[in-house]
Amino acid sequence: MEIRKILLAEDEEDIRKVAQISLEFRGGWEVSLATDGEDCLAKAAQDRPDLILLDCMMPKLDGYETCRRLKQDPVLRQIPVIFLTAKAQESEVRKGLALGAVGYLIKPFNPMSLAAEIREILESDQAASSEHHSP
């Protein structure tokens, strides 16, 4: 799967800016931004990104509920979701993955390696998917 467009849903402006710069310059991706879960759902439907990076703790609609709604939508469910959050407890990670996320990155993140970490998660998920679908 080739990633060109990423939707970043993050309510903290400083983190949004750092992540956007990192993803654009280190990853070479086009990045659109959402500031809460409702905004994320609307922009996902409008822009059809190749990947969604989702914070857990956001106003209006938290990341978990946003992910649940994305995965229930017949059109948007195919978009991979990676949580990018400060919620690092194992139970939180399991919860996010159980909702359909393909990965979980913990804040604070290293802007220099963020793009590489995302690629690694996507490659790992793609390998796991092809193992499940091979005869």
C-alpha positions as CSV (number, residue, x, y, z in Angstrom):
1,M,0.0,0.0,0.0
2,E,1.4,3.3,-1.0
3,I,0.7,6.2,1.3
4,R,0.3,9.7,-0.2
5,K,-2.2,11.5,2.0
6,I,-2.3,11.3,5.8
7,L,-5.0,12.8,8.0
8,L,-3.6,13.8,11.4
9,A,-6.2,14.2,14.1
10,E,-4.6,15.9,17.1
11,D,-6.1,18.7,19.3
12,E,-2.8,20.1,20.6
13,E,-1.5,22.7,18.1
14,D,2.2,22.3,18.9
15,I,2.1,18.5,18.4
16,R,0.1,19.0,15.2
17,K,2.7,21.3,13.8
18,V,5.7,19.2,14.7
19,A,4.0,16.0,13.4
20,Q,2.9,17.7,10.2
21,I,6.4,19.0,9.4
22,S,7.9,15.6,10.2
23,L,5.4,13.8,8.0
24,E,5.8,16.2,5.1
25,F,9.5,16.6,5.1
26,R,10.7,13.2,6.4
27,G,7.9,11.1,4.9
28,G,7.1,13.1,1.8
29,W,3.4,12.8,2.4
30,E,0.6,15.3,2.0
31,V,-0.9,16.0,5.4
32,S,-4.4,17.3,6.3
33,L,-5.3,18.2,9.8
34,A,-8.2,17.6,12.1
35,T,-8.6,19.1,15.6
36,D,-11.1,16.6,17.1
37,G,-12.9,13.4,16.3
38,E,-15.9,15.0,14.6
39,D,-13.6,17.0,12.4
40,C,-11.6,13.8,11.6
41,L,-14.7,11.9,10.5
42,A,-15.8,14.7,8.2
43,K,-12.4,15.2,6.6
44,A,-11.9,11.4,6.2
45,A,-15.2,11.2,4.3
46,Q,-14.3,14.3,2.2
47,D,-10.6,13.7,1.5
48,R,-10.3,9.9,1.6
49,P,-6.8,9.8,3.1
50,D,-4.5,6.8,2.7
51,L,-3.8,6.7,6.5
52,I,-5.2,8.3,9.6
53,L,-3.1,9.2,12.6
54,L,-5.4,9.5,15.6
55,D,-4.9,11.0,19.1
56,C,-6.9,9.2,21.8
57,M,-7.7,12.3,24.0
58,M,-9.5,14.9,21.9
59,P,-12.6,17.1,22.5
60,K,-16.1,16.3,21.1
61,L,-15.3,12.8,20.2
62,D,-12.3,10.8,21.5
63,G,-9.9,8.8,19.4
64,Y,-11.4,5.4,20.4
65,E,-14.9,6.4,19.4
66,T,-13.6,8.0,16.2
67,C,-11.8,4.8,15.3
68,R,-14.9,2.7,16.0
69,R,-17.0,4.9,13.7
70,L,-14.4,4.8,11.0
71,K,-14.3,1.0,11.1
72,Q,-18.1,0.8,11.0
73,D,-18.3,3.0,7.8
74,P,-18.3,0.7,4.7
75,V,-16.3,3.3,2.7
76,L,-13.8,4.5,5.4
77,R,-13.2,1.1,7.1
78,Q,-10.4,0.3,4.7
79,I,-8.3,3.3,5.7
80,P,-5.6,2.2,8.2
81,V,-5.6,3.9,11.5
82,I,-2.5,4.4,13.8
83,F,-3.0,5.9,17.2
84,L,-0.5,8.6,18.1
85,T,-1.1,9.2,21.8
86,A,0.3,9.7,25.3
87,K,-1.9,6.8,26.6
88,A,0.8,4.2,26.9
89,Q,-0.8,1.6,29.2
90,E,-1.0,-1.9,27.8
91,S,-4.8,-1.9,28.2
92,E,-5.1,1.3,26.1
93,V,-2.9,-0.2,23.4
94,R,-5.0,-3.4,23.3
95,K,-8.2,-1.3,23.2
96,G,-7.0,0.7,20.2
97,L,-5.9,-2.4,18.3
98,A,-9.2,-4.2,19.2
99,L,-11.1,-1.3,17.6
100,G,-9.2,-2.0,14.3
101,A,-6.1,0.2,14.5
102,V,-3.0,-1.2,12.8
103,G,-0.6,0.4,15.2
104,Y,0.1,2.5,18.2
105,L,2.8,5.2,18.6
106,I,3.5,6.8,21.9
107,K,3.9,10.5,22.5
108,P,6.3,12.1,22.9
109,F,7.5,10.9,19.5
110,N,10.8,11.6,17.8
111,P,10.1,13.8,14.7
112,M,13.2,12.5,13.0
113,S,11.9,8.9,13.1
114,L,8.2,9.3,13.0
115,A,7.9,8.6,9.3
116,A,10.1,5.5,9.6
117,E,8.0,4.2,12.5
118,I,4.8,4.6,10.5
119,R,6.3,2.8,7.5
120,E,7.4,0.0,9.8
121,I,3.9,-0.4,11.2
122,L,2.3,-0.4,7.8
123,E,4.8,-2.9,6.4
124,S,4.3,-5.2,9.4
125,D,0.5,-4.9,9.0
126,Q,0.7,-5.6,5.2
127,A,2.9,-8.7,5.8
128,A,0.4,-10.0,8.5
129,S,-2.5,-9.4,6.1
130,S,-0.9,-11.2,3.2
131,E,-0.1,-14.2,5.5
132,H,-3.8,-14.4,6.5
133,H,-4.9,-14.3,2.9
134,S,-2.4,-16.6,1.2
135,P,-3.6,-20.1,0.3
